[in-house]
Amino acid sequence: HSSRPSYISYMDMFARSTALASSSFAAAVAVAVGCCVGIAAYASSVPSSSAMLGSANGGVDLLLGATTFPRTTRITPKTIDDDDDAATSTSMDARMRANWDLYHGRGGSKDSDRVVEYDFEKNWPSAELEDALDWLRSAAPEVSESCAAIQFDGGEHSKTLTAERVGAKGDAGKTLSHVIAWVKARDADAQSVVLASAGAFINTHTGPPNEFDSFIVSFLLRGPQTWDVLFLDRGERGVGLDDAQRPEALMSNKAWLNPYVLYRNRAVYAGEDLPVGLYMVSKKFLDKMAVHMREEPLYKLDNWFNALCASKLECYSYASRGWYQGATAKHKARMAKPLEEAPVVDDAAVEAASAANAAASRAKRLAAEDADANANVPAEKMASTI
């Protein structure tokens, strides 16, 4: 790892990649064609690696004919200010939409959907949670029956979650939300899906945020032929020593700040928590989710993924080379901490939108006050003033 600060300023980030910012999909084409230029240096030492270059023409045809940015789902809780205006609301979901509008090309946040993050501790029993459980039982009975987090002592009509007995009631709502997102993606025949938990902004991707789109498309084009999970925010965390010394691939492109190192991630614990926040799963995973739930009881999402990545699932992570946020705590101790980071949202745009919204609200209030005042004026006096 380099000892120099692994960051670039917000303005430099966009200045260096004007083409990327102007059209994310066009950038994905350019990056996908050129990705993995340096891949042989790593992949040649890993016989099992499938991240090999095909012909340039093959790459273009594959991208245009079959590969687009994957389905994306935000999983966020409802709050009192959970409105439809991402520019003015302060809710977590609104900030995540504003973050996607800033860094994700094509449709911005319109290119993603949402599943509400449920909370059994605060809201059980409730009609909303009953409806969510009924939907899952109807849409995917085999998944519903296999998910330990939503089983009940005494049967499904009981109000006592088994998760409560094992101390996992606080995790059951989040788990249910992610499972619903997986089922919806599977039923839509998605080849892959990106899932973002509350607070998992594009900035948590282990590279410059404006390279997020192009790296994801590059992974889908030139990554392993078979995979289950790609952790988008783990970097080196969870990577064992052998896998760190023998990465799957080095993926590079002239448009990127640095090449990306792709690792097999077996969720090896080394003193740091391994939460599941921003990640992508494949169709292979979606098709076998019920099987995996029977292999490993699913109560808490983090523990479940980590246990399966250590045994059954093909899991990966990556980091832009020298990227501070992608390093383990041990490696960060030998690196210079970045002096600045790219913003989560465009603060100037949010402030302008908030000011415009406040002005509109004032105008609406004044108009209502005038209407009320006129309504109280006697008809004769009103006529005399016309």
Salt bridges, closest charged atoms under 4 A:
ASP82 OD2 - ARG114 NH1 2.95
ASP93 OD1 - ARG74 NE 2.77
ASP93 OD2 - ARG97 NE 3.09
ASP93 OD1 - ARG114 NE 3.57
ASP111 OD2 - HIS104 NE2 2.74
ASP111 OD2 - ARG106 NH2 2.86
ASP113 OD2 - ARG71 NH2 2.96
GLU128 OE2 - LYS78 NZ 3.66
GLU130 OE2 - LYS159 NZ 2.36
ASP134 OD1 - ARG137 NH1 3.32
GLU142 OE2 - ARG186 NH1 2.76
ASP153 OD2 - ARG165 NE 3.06
GLU156 OE1 - ARG137 NE 3.91
GLU156 OE2 - HIS157 NE2 3.94
GLU164 OE1 - LYS169 NZ 3.80
ASP187 OD1 - ARG186 NE 3.49
ASP189 OD1 - LYS283 NZ 3.09
ASP213 OD1 - HIS104 ND1 2.70
ASP228 OD2 - LYS284 NZ 2.78
GLU236 OE2 - HIS1 NE2 2.19
GLU236 OE1 - HIS331 ND1 2.80
ASP243 OD2 - ARG266 NE 2.72
ASP287 OD2 - LYS283 NZ 3.52
GLU295 OE1 - HIS292 ND1 2.91
GLU314 OE1 - LYS284 NZ 3.15
GLU369 OE2 - ARG365 NE 4.00
